[in-house]
Amino acid sequence: MTSLRRIFLCSILSITAITLLIAALLSYHVVRRDINKIFDAQLFEMSHNMQRFNEHYGVEKISNANYLNDTILLEYPLSIEETRHQYESKRVYQIWNTDGHLVVRDNFSPVFPISNMQAGFEKTKMGKIDWYTHTLIDNDTGLIYVSGQRGDVRQALIKQLALHDMIPFLLLFPVLGISIWIIIGHGIKRAKLVSEQLDNRAYDNLNPLPLDNIPEEHVPIIKAVNDLFYRLNQAYERERRFTADAAHELRTPLAASKTMVQLAMNAKSVKDCKTILEDAENGVNRCTHVVKQLAILSSLKPEMIVNVKENIKLGAATQQIVSELKTMATENNTALIIKIQENLELNTNLACVQILLRNIIDNAIRYSPACSEVLINASQENDYVHLKIIDNGPGIPKEMRKRVFERFYRSIDSKEEGSGLGLSIVAEICTLLQAQICLSEGPGDVGLCVCIKFPITS
């Protein structure tokens, strides 16, 4: 299992370490540049000081050094440790004449030239040692003043100063790690609180989690959990409503069927038994129809409608439903007429449109008188497709047109068998498809016209 705390800590420390490494390299570069400038300035000053010293010490003698057999050696009166600094001990000077003779040197200077005898600063390699030198040529006396310093001295000082700059950061690195660990732990403490709330929550508690005092980074997670709770609550409500509806609607026909079976068992003749059993069969058929309608209603999930869409030809979808209901229409001697514009398309859920058509056309056939017709008409007007199913039945009074979409609502004087769920299913599908449904009279104020307006971009 991956720990976010460990990932954050390792990532931050890695970035910090890389940053410190880059800072160390830049610091080393800056220190080297500054140290070189400081030591070059000292060499420059030393060369000019030797020139000024010789003007008072013995310029003529040194100028006539070609008559000398030995080099003048200027020794320090005390030991190196007592007289010189650790870095000063390796800074030396030489004086050369025009004939290439070394006429003056200190007791730490080599006897060979440490410079190319060119005026200015230069870096030369003598054997295995690098020398940084400054050469000053006196045109009046012909003397060449060379001051120099070994390169290893400079490098040692540069490394020491760069290391001293990094020591505080290296010492603070563990402190930084501990601080980051504590801060991250404090930051994810809220997430642990949310986890504890979920652990202690009852299985049927689908109320949303509070967003008070929640870090901004945790808000999307909490919102996602709340959205999941909402969808679970919707599914739970659908299941609970399905159970309640089924129990409500099936109680009466099942009790009636049981009574019929008991009567059939006590019937005195086969004819009476058959008649009673036929009534019982009608009750069972009604129960079957109710169960089918309830199953359809329970399966209407919003995510199914939103995520499953396709371009459907409305005429072909309607023709398929009409073919399924053809037997029912023939038994009722009702003609089903389709008038839909060719290639009229909708981008929506095909299964929902078919359920909608099946329920409306089924109702139209049931309530239409014999030897009548049901007209199914669809056309495009502006950005909408208008689907109309018109029958010649008794229609629905205006005051009842809102209530017919309620579950299990049926008119008192209705003689047709049904569950009272058909138009409720239609209304719920229209809501999911963002369509509008309207009930009105048919042509000549006869029958019922069910008009559904689909947005083309639904």
N, C-alpha and C positions, 0 to 999 in steps of 0.2 A: 504494500500500500504506500502510495506516494504522499509525503507530508508537504503541504503548501508552505508551512513554516520553514522547513528545511530548504525547500527550493528557493524561497525568498532570501533566506540567510546566505546560502551559497552564491546565489546570483549577485546579491548586493556586495558581498565580500569580494567576489571575483572582479566585479566592476571596479570596486575600490582599489583592489590590488593592482589592476591594470592601470588605473589612474595614477596611483602612487609610483608605479614603475615609469610611466611617461614623465611624471613630475621629477623623478630622480634623474632621468636622462637629461631633461631640460636643465635641472639644477646643476648637474655635472658639467654640462656645456657652458652654463653661465659662470660657474665657479672657475672653470678652466680659463675662460676668456678673461675674467677679472684678475685671477692670479697672474696670468701671463702679462697683463698690462702693468700690474704692480711691480713684478720682478723686472720687467723691461725698463720701467721707470727707474728702478734702483740701479740697474746696469748703466743706464744712460747717465744717471747722476754720478756713479762711481767713475766712469770714464772721464767726465769733465772735472771731477775732483782731483784725479791723478794729474790731469793736465795743469790745473791751478797749483797743485802741490809741487810739481816739478819746476814750475816757474820760480819758485822760491828756494827749492832744495838744491838744485844743481843742474840747471838746464844745459850749461855749457859742457859740463863733464859728460852728461848723458849724450849730448849731441855729438861729442867726439868719441863715442863708444867704440869706434872702429879701431882705436888704439888699445882698447882694453882686451885682456885675455880672458877675464872671468865676468860672469853676469852678477850684477848687484842683487843680493838676496835680502829682502826686507823681512826679518823674522819678527814674530810676535813675542813679547817678553815673557808671557805665561803660557801654560798648556792650552790646548784647544778647548777642553771642557770648561776652563775657567774664563776664557776670553771671548768665546764665540758661541752664538746661538746654534741650535741644531741645524737650521737651514742656512745660516750665514757661513758655516764652516765649509760649505761647498761652493761659495762664491769667490772667485779668484780674479786676479788681474795680471796683465803682462804689458811690458813696453818693449816695442821692437823698433830698430832703426831702419833706415832705407836699404841697408845692405842685407837685411834679413836676419840680423843678430838679435837674440833676446837679451836685452840690456838690463831689464828690471822685472822681477816677479816676486810674488809673496811665497812663503814657504809651503803653501797648499796648492800652488799652481804647477801643472806639468811643464816640462822643458820643451815640449813640442807646441807648435801653433794650434790654438783651439779655434781659430778663425781663418777665413779665407782672405783676410786682410782687405776686405772691401768695406767701405764706410757704411755704417748703419747697422740695423739688426739682422741677424741671420741665425739659422739653426743648422748645425753641422754635426756629423757623426764621426767621432774619433774612436776607432776600434769598436767596442761594444757599447760605448757611452755616447748619448746625445748631449750636445752642448748648445746652450742658448747664449749668444754673445752680442755685444755691442762694440763696434769698432769706430774710433775717432782718429782721424788723420790730421796732424798739425802740419800745415803747409810751410810754416815759418821755420820750424826746427827739423822737419822731416821725420818726427817720431810718430809711431803708431801706438795708440792706447787701446788695449783690448781688455774688456771686463767680461767675465763669463760665469755661467752657472750650469751645473750638471742637470740634465733633464730629469733624472730619477728623483731629485729633490722636489722639483715642481710637481711631478706626478704623485709623489707621496702626499704632499700637502693638499693637492686637489682631491685625492681620494679620501683623505681624512676629513676635510671640510664637507664633502658631499655626504660621507657617512654620518657625520655629526648632524647634518640637516635631516637625515632619514631616521635617525634613532628615535626622536619623539614620535614619529608616525608608526614605527615598528612597535614601540612600547604601547601606543594607544590602540593598535590593531585588535588585540584581544578585548579591550574595553569596548571598542566599537562593535565587535561581534556580539558581546553580551548585551549591549544596549539595543542592538537591532533585534535580537532574539526576544527581549522583553517587550519592546515596542510592538513587534508583529504579534506577539501573544496577546497583548492588550487589544490590538486591532481586531483579532479574530475572536475575541471573547464574546462579541455580540452574536457571531455565527453559532457559537456553542450554546448560547442562551436560546436561540431559535431552535437548535437541535433538541435541546431539553424540552422545549415547549411541544415539539412534535412527538417526542418519546412519551410524554405524559398525557397526550391528548387522547380522548376517547375515540373509538373507531368511527362513531357516527357524528362526531363534531367536525363539521365541514365549514365552520365560520372562518373568514379570512384572518390571516395573521396581522397584527398591528404593525404599522410602519413608523411608529414614533421612536425617536432616538436610534434609528437604524442608519449605519454608515451608508454613504451614497453608493459605494461599490456593491453593497449587499441588496440594495433595493430591487434590481432586476431579478435576482433569485427569489426574493420574497414575493414579488409580483407574479412570477412564473408559478410559484407554489400556490398562491391565491387563485390564479387562473385555473390550475389543476383542481383545486377544491371546488371552484364554481362548476367546472364540467362534471366532476364526480357528483356534486349535489344535484345537477340537472339529470344525470343518469339515474341517480337514486330516486329522485322525484318521479321520473318516468316509470321506473320499476314499481314504485309504491302506488302510483296512480293506475298503472296497468292492473296490479293485483286488486286494488279497490274497485276499479271499473268492472273487472271480470267477476268479482264476487257479487257486486251489485246487480249486474245484468244477467248473470247465469243462475242466480239463486231461484228466481221465480220459474223459469222454464224447466230447470232441473227438478224442482219440487213437483211441478205439474206433470212432468214425464214419469216421475216415480209414482204419483197417484194414478196415472193412466195405466202403468204396468200392474199395479195392485188391482185396479178394476178389471183389467184383462184377465188376470189370474182367477178372479171370481166371477167372470162372465158365464152366463148360462148357455150361450150358444156361440158357435164359431163366427157367425155374422157379427154379433155384438163385439166379440173379441177382436175381430179384424178392424172394425170401425174404431175401437178404442186405441189399437196399436197404430193405426194411421195417424191419429191425433198425437200419439206419443212420438212417432217419427217426425212429424212436423216440428214438435218441440225440440227434438235432437238436431234437426236441420237448422233451426233458429240458433241453437247454442253454437253449432259449428260456424255459422255465419258471423256470429258475434266474436268468437275466438279469432277468426281470420281478420276481421276488422280491427280488433284490439292489437293483434300482432303487427298489422300494418302501421297502426298509430304509434306503437312502441318503437318501431324500427326507424322512425323519422328522426335521425340524429343530425343536428346542425352541421357537424364537421363533415358528414357524408355529403351534404348538399353543397357546401362551400368548396370542398377539395375535389369533387368528382363532377366535372363539367365537360361537355362536348357539343359540337355543332350537330344538331339533330334536325331532320326534315319533319316538320310538324304534320304534313299530310301523310307521310309513311307511318309515323307513330300513331296517328289517329286511325288509319286503316287497319293496323294490327289490333287495336282495341275493339274496333267494330267487328272484326272477324271473330274475336273471342266471345262477343256478346250477341252474335248473329242468331244462335239457337234460341236464346232468351227472347230476342226481338221477334223471331218467327212464331214462337209459341204465343206471344201477345199480339201477333198480327200487326206489328209496328214496323214501318219502313225507316231505315237509317240512311239519311242523305248527307253526303260530305261535299262541301263547297269550300275548298281551301286553295289559295293561290299556289301555283306551281313553284317549287323550289323555295318556299317560305321556310326560313331557318331560324332557330333559336340556339343561343349558346347557354345551355343550362343542363340540369340533371335529367337524363332520359327516364330513369326509373320513377322519379317523382311526377314527371309529366304524365306518364302512363297510369300511375295510381290515380292521379287527379282526373284524367279523362274517364277511366273505368268507373269511378264512383259517380261522376256527374251523369254519364250516359246511362249507367245502371239505374239511377234514380229516375231519369227521364223516361226510360222504358217502363218502369214499374208504375209510374203515375199517369202514363199516357193511356187514353182510352183505346179500345180495339179499333183496327182499321184507321190508324192515324200515323203520323210521321214525326220523326225527331230530326231536326236540321242541325248539322254541325258546320259552322261557318267560321273562317279565320281570314284576316287580311291585315296588311301592315299600314299603319297610319302614323306618320312622322317617326318618332323613335320608339314606337310601341307596336306590339302585335296584339290584335284584339281577337280573342277566341270566344265564340258564342255558341251555346247549346240551347236550342229552343224546342220546347215540347208543346203539346196541346192538352196538357193535364189541367187539374183544377187550379194550379198556381199556388202562390203563398201570399196571404194578406200582408199589407205593408207593415202593420203593427207586429207581425211575427217574423219579419225577415232578419232581424238581428238575432233573435233567439234560436233560429234553426241551426246556427253554427255552434250552439252549445252541445256538449256531449249528452247523448241519450235523450235529447229533446225530440219529442214527436207530437204532432198535432193530435188532439183528443179525438177528432172525428176522422183520423186517418184510418183507412181500411186495409192499407198495404202492410205486409209484414216487413220489419226492418229492425235495426239495432239503434237507430238514432245517432250513428257515428259517421255516416257517409260525408255529410257536409262539414262536420267537425274536422275530419281528415283533410278535406279540400281546403278549408280555411287555414289549417296549420301548414300545409304545403305552400299555399300562396304566400304566407308570411316568410317561410324559409327561402322561397324563390324571389322575394321582393316584388311579388305581383299583387295586383289589386283585383278584388272580386266584388261584383255588384249583381244584385237580384232585381229584376223588373218584370213587367208583364210582357207577354209575347205579342206578336202582331194582332191588332184588333182587340187588344186587352184580353186575349185568350191565352191560357197556358202560362208557362214560366220561361223567362230568358235569363240564363246564367252567363254573365259576361266577365271574362278574365282578361286583364290587361297586363301583358308581359313586357318588361323593358328589354329592348334588343340586346343590351350589354349586360344582362343579368348574369 
